[in-house]
Amino acid sequence: MDEEEAEQSSAVCGYYNEDLTHKTILVGDSGVGKTSLLVQFDQGKFIPGSFSATVGIGFTNKVVTVGDVKVKLQIWDTAGQERFRSVTHAYYRDAHALLLLYDITSKSSFDNIRAWLTEIHEYAQSDVVIMLLGNKADMGSGRAIKREDGERLAREYGVIFMETSAKTGINVDLAFMTVAKELIGRSIEPPTDPKFQIHDMTEVDTRKTSCCGFT
């Protein structure tokens, strides 16, 4: 058995190498809820009014299980302010996954998504996993961006799309688990498609077990 076959066998058997981390970066305008999304996923709670704008870069490690496979995610929370963008660019280069957030109550944060995707195209690896997240989905009364608009933009760029709520936890775990699933698939069989191809990923009811074993 060669090294590549051994790695694939290890993944199937549920083994993971603690030294192998998948760098996942949260990006998007300031105030879209990146820090709150990370805290909700990491700690399972929402802390209202406790976060000032992120300055620079911070990260946390979390191991998730998809089926029988464990995936170690190193999740980086980045500052959205323009003055920190050059710092963020440096972290794109070795990222395995990028979660790009906008606020469904903020038209400007959605309008800026194309600029963010242009930066990702310029600085990130060609095989990076990209997910577009419309955050603050619990704030229906203040919605400025229709779900269909987010879906349409995601289809245009060929990236995964979900709406999330860092406050209530809607689809937060699912978003990270979907990224983990995609990373597993790519580690076993690297993609041959060009950048920003459409992925056949759909949202599922988080109360039901999918074919891939996560809930």
C-alpha positions in Angstrom: 0.0 0.0 0.0 1.5 3.4 -1.0 1.3 6.6 1.0 -1.8 7.9 -0.8 -3.7 4.6 -0.4 -2.8 4.6 3.3 -4.2 8.1 3.8 -7.4 7.2 2.0 -7.7 4.0 4.1 -7.1 6.0 7.3 -9.9 8.4 6.4 -12.4 5.6 5.7 -11.5 3.9 9.0 -12.3 7.1 11.0 -8.7 8.0 11.8 -7.3 11.5 11.4 -3.9 12.9 11.8 -3.9 15.7 14.5 -1.1 17.4 12.6 -3.3 17.7 9.5 -5.6 20.7 9.9 -7.9 22.2 7.4 -7.6 26.0 7.5 -11.1 27.6 7.3 -11.4 31.3 7.1 -14.5 33.5 7.8 -14.5 36.6 5.6 -17.0 39.4 4.8 -17.8 42.9 5.7 -17.5 44.1 9.3 -20.6 43.6 11.3 -22.0 40.6 9.3 -21.6 38.3 12.3 -18.4 36.4 11.7 -17.3 36.3 15.3 -20.8 35.4 16.5 -21.0 32.6 14.0 -17.7 31.1 15.2 -18.8 31.4 18.8 -22.1 29.7 18.1 -20.4 26.8 16.3 -17.6 26.5 18.9 -19.5 27.0 22.1 -23.1 26.6 21.0 -24.2 29.9 22.3 -24.9 33.5 21.3 -23.6 36.4 23.4 -25.5 39.5 22.5 -23.7 42.8 22.4 -20.4 41.4 23.5 -18.2 41.8 20.5 -16.5 44.8 19.1 -15.2 44.7 15.6 -12.5 42.1 15.2 -9.0 43.6 15.0 -6.7 41.6 12.8 -6.9 37.8 13.0 -8.0 35.2 15.6 -8.6 31.5 15.4 -9.9 28.4 17.1 -9.5 24.7 16.5 -12.4 22.2 16.4 -12.6 18.6 15.5 -15.9 17.5 13.8 -17.0 14.1 12.8 -18.7 13.4 9.5 -19.8 9.8 9.4 -16.8 7.8 10.6 -14.3 10.5 9.6 -12.9 13.1 11.9 -11.9 16.5 10.5 -9.8 19.0 12.3 -10.8 22.5 11.4 -8.7 25.5 12.2 -11.2 28.3 11.9 -9.9 31.9 11.5 -12.0 34.9 12.2 -10.9 37.9 10.2 -11.5 41.6 10.4 -13.8 43.0 7.7 -12.6 46.6 7.9 -10.8 47.9 4.8 -7.6 48.8 6.7 -7.1 45.1 7.6 -7.7 43.7 4.1 -4.0 43.3 3.3 -3.6 41.2 6.4 -6.6 39.0 5.3 -5.1 38.6 1.8 -2.1 36.8 3.3 -4.3 34.2 5.0 -6.1 33.3 1.8 -3.1 31.7 0.2 -3.1 28.5 2.4 -6.8 28.4 3.2 -8.6 25.1 2.5 -12.1 26.6 2.9 -13.6 30.1 2.9 -16.9 31.0 4.5 -18.0 34.3 2.9 -20.7 36.1 5.0 -23.2 38.9 4.3 -25.9 40.2 6.5 -29.4 39.7 5.0 -30.5 43.0 6.6 -27.6 44.9 4.9 -27.7 45.6 1.2 -24.2 47.0 1.2 -22.7 43.8 2.7 -24.4 41.8 -0.1 -23.3 44.2 -2.8 -19.7 43.8 -1.6 -19.8 40.0 -2.1 -18.6 40.3 -5.7 -15.6 42.3 -4.5 -14.8 39.6 -1.9 -15.1 36.9 -4.5 -12.7 38.8 -6.8 -10.2 38.9 -4.0 -10.6 35.2 -3.3 -10.1 34.5 -6.9 -6.9 36.5 -6.9 -5.3 35.3 -3.6 -6.7 31.9 -2.7 -5.8 28.5 -4.0 -7.7 27.3 -7.1 -9.2 24.3 -5.2 -10.4 26.2 -2.1 -13.9 25.3 -0.9 -16.1 28.4 -0.9 -19.4 28.8 0.9 -21.6 31.9 0.7 -23.6 32.5 3.9 -26.5 34.9 4.3 -26.3 35.5 8.0 -28.9 36.9 10.5 -31.7 34.8 9.0 -33.6 35.2 12.2 -34.2 38.9 11.5 -36.9 38.4 8.9 -38.6 41.7 9.6 -35.5 43.6 8.7 -34.6 41.5 5.6 -33.1 43.5 2.8 -31.8 40.6 0.7 -34.2 37.9 -0.5 -33.0 34.3 -0.2 -33.4 33.9 -3.9 -30.9 36.7 -4.5 -28.3 34.9 -2.5 -29.1 31.6 -4.3 -28.8 33.4 -7.6 -25.4 34.9 -6.8 -24.1 31.6 -5.5 -25.2 29.8 -8.7 -23.5 32.5 -10.8 -20.2 31.9 -9.1 -20.7 28.2 -8.6 -20.3 28.2 -4.8 -22.3 26.6 -2.0 -25.0 28.7 -0.4 -26.9 28.7 2.9 -28.7 31.1 5.1 -27.6 31.0 8.8 -28.4 32.6 12.1 -25.6 33.0 14.6 -28.2 34.0 17.1 -30.5 31.0 16.9 -28.0 28.5 15.5 -30.0 27.9 12.3 -27.8 26.0 9.8 -24.6 27.0 11.7 -23.4 23.5 12.4 -24.7 22.4 9.0 -22.6 25.0 7.3 -19.3 23.8 8.9 -20.2 20.1 8.5 -20.9 20.7 4.8 -17.5 22.3 4.4 -15.9 19.4 6.3 -17.7 16.9 4.1 -16.4 18.7 1.0 -12.9 18.7 2.4 -13.0 15.0 3.0 -14.2 14.4 -0.5 -11.4 16.5 -2.0 -8.7 14.9 0.2 -9.7 11.5 -1.2 -10.4 12.6 -4.8 -9.0 16.1 -5.7 -11.3 18.0 -8.0 -10.4 18.4 -11.6 -12.9 21.2 -12.3 -11.8 24.8 -12.7 -12.4 27.3 -9.9 -16.0 28.3 -8.9 -17.7 25.3 -10.4 -21.2 24.5 -9.2 -21.4 22.0 -6.3 -24.5 19.8 -5.9 -24.9 20.7 -2.2 -28.3 21.3 -0.8 -29.6 22.2 2.7 -31.2 19.5 4.8 -33.3 19.6 7.9 -30.7 19.5 10.7 -33.0 17.2 12.7 -32.6 14.4 10.1 -29.6 12.2 9.4 -28.3 12.6 5.9 -26.7 9.9 3.8 -23.3 11.2 5.0 -24.0 10.6 8.6 -24.2 14.1 10.1 -27.2 15.8 11.6 
